[in-house]
Amino acid sequence: MKDLDALPAEAREQITEALAAYSVHGTGDIKRLSGRKGFRLRIGRYRVIFDEDRMSIVAIYVGRRETTTCSRH
């Protein structure tokens, strides 16, 4: 939540809408992470690193791609 709260309001809205679309419809720019467990959701310049099970999606990190999102988390 800290990562998401730190973003501008417009970015927060885009990210929450993209996560909702993925959770309901399975749509979005999703890739399985290589070398580790989890997935990446791309929303413009932002990335959400997450893992999921049958009942929930757990966002591990939300941030801009320029901050090396994938390599840090």
C-alpha positions, 0 to 999 in steps of 0.5 A, spaced: 500 500 500 505 504 501 508 504 494 501 505 491 499 511 496 506 514 494 504 515 486 500 520 483 492 520 483 492 518 476 497 513 476 493 510 482 487 510 478 490 506 472 493 501 476 487 499 480 483 499 474 488 494 471 488 490 477 481 489 477 481 488 469 486 482 470 482 479 476 475 479 473 477 478 466 484 476 466 486 481 461 492 486 461 500 486 459 502 480 464 508 476 463 511 471 468 517 473 471 523 469 469 528 466 475 523 467 480 516 466 482 510 471 480 508 476 474 509 483 472 503 487 470 505 493 465 501 499 465 504 505 461 511 507 465 508 503 471 509 496 473 506 491 478 510 485 481 505 480 484 503 473 485 496 470 485 493 463 487 486 461 486 483 466 491 487 472 491 492 477 488 498 479 492 501 485 489 509 485 492 511 492 488 508 497 485 512 503 481 515 506 475 519 502 470 525 507 471 526 505 478 528 498 476 522 495 478 523 488 476 531 487 479 529 490 486 523 485 488 
